[in-house]
Amino acid sequence: MSNQNLMEVRTALQTGTNTTGVLGSGAGGAEIQKKIDELPVDAFNKLTDLRPLIRSVNINQLAYIWNVVEETSTGSSVANSSFTFYSETADGTPEVTSKQQLYSAAKAYRADYEVSNLMIAAGMANQLTEEARYAAEAMAIGEEKQIILGLNSTAGGSTTGFQGLYGDFQSTTKGGLMLNGVTATTQDGLGDTSTIYGTVRSTTNTGWMSPQAHDAVGTTNGGTATDLTAPMLDSIITKSNKRGAKKSRRILLMSEERVDKLAQLLDDNRRFITTGNTIEFDGGFRILAYQRIPVIGSRFMDVAGILQSSGTTTAPGNSDNSIFLLDLDSCFMAYVAGVNAVHTPILGQSAASRSDVRGGYYKSYGSFIMKRLDTSGVIFNLADI
């Protein structure tokens, strides 16, 4: 074997420095690139709590557009004016449409990384893949944070991101998908006038744009924060059931600390959690459940607090005062052309710069969608942990 061929073989085996996949300049790069492309899958599955449970759909335009029905309801029933009994000669009056069109513009977001070629050459391990892994993890955690915290930058979300569950208490244009408007005055959140997906949330409990909410204190105008009880969970689940979500795929989303509190609540003896209070997920691992609804803990829910007192909602800052009941059948991530954590490799070269670095970035063009709000719910005014 010639010396030149030997050097090519050695270079191919040193995959830590090869990213192009071209024979003679790093044949092992194809394998490196494949590994880097797979990193987000591992990151999303291992480092996020809510995102793996949310389905993904592809869209072919810059925004997801859909219609919701603003049906009226009386008490716990839905008034269906289109249904009637009639005689053979009776006239019929068609029901006027009550649909509203909503839209959510896709956002471009990314996580970058780079490594100097000197560091790659001197590193004992695969320096490039290691940095790519950190970026993939940042991508996964950042997307989950935005889904939960939304436009509330104080809690950790981004005002330039997509709509999330939590929102900005001080703004009617940056509210969250769950109850948290600045003028909410009742335990069902009928005073929340924040703008959601381009339209003002329903101010009456009569449509899909009105969430079902349950005040932890149970009074009309709120009160002092209190500890979580089983009747609070029963109440919010019952309201969701009556809205037609009894057979939907639902979860209870709360902070990690509150999951511990709930486990203690379900097992007063503090010795074991019975199988009736747990449920098995794909992969064989078992988690806590309440009424067979999985309980999911998230590091971001401990700053998603909602407090209400004397008829107004206040911004508690970084507080743990809420539990979200999510109808996952109504929730999904919409990605433009399937661009979901797609990796783009780069070299440190441009017209103005020829930096001796290699790297890349993961990018997504997406938006979080909750097609209807009323089948989900929130328990708020919980005592901080």
FENLINZI-V900814 format. One record per backbone hydrogen bond with DSSP energy under -1.0 kcal/mol. NH is the residue of the N-H (numbers start at 0). CO is the residue of the C=O. If there is no record, write none. Layout:
NH CO
NH CO
//
This chain:
5 1
6 2
7 3
8 4
9 5
10 6
11 7
12 8
13 9
14 12
16 13
17 14
20 25
24 21
28 25
31 27
32 28
33 29
34 30
35 31
36 32
37 33
41 37
42 38
43 39
44 40
45 41
46 42
52 49
53 50
56 332
58 334
63 103
65 101
67 99
69 97
73 76
76 73
78 71
82 79
89 86
99 67
101 65
102 196
103 63
105 61
106 365
108 363
110 361
112 359
114 357
116 355
119 115
120 116
121 117
122 118
126 124
129 125
130 126
131 127
132 128
133 129
134 130
135 131
136 132
137 133
138 134
139 135
140 136
141 137
142 138
143 139
144 140
145 141
146 142
147 143
148 144
149 145
151 148
152 150
156 151
157 149
160 157
164 146
165 147
167 173
170 167
176 163
177 164
188 185
191 188
194 171
195 198
198 195
200 193
205 203
207 68
209 206
211 375
213 377
215 379
222 307
225 380
232 228
233 229
234 230
235 231
236 232
237 233
238 234
239 235
240 236
241 237
243 240
244 239
247 244
250 325
251 293
252 323
253 295
258 254
259 255
260 256
261 257
262 258
263 259
264 260
265 261
266 262
269 266
276 273
277 274
278 286
280 284
283 280
286 278
288 276
289 292
292 289
294 287
295 251
297 253
302 299
303 300
308 311
310 220
311 308
313 306
318 316
322 378
323 252
324 376
325 250
327 248
327 325
329 326
331 368
332 54
333 366
334 56
335 364
336 58
337 334
338 335
339 337
341 362
343 360
345 358
347 356
348 346
349 352
356 354
357 114
358 345
359 112
360 343
361 110
362 341
363 108
364 338
365 106
366 333
368 331
370 329
372 207
373 207
375 372
376 324
378 322
379 213
380 305
381 320
382 225
//
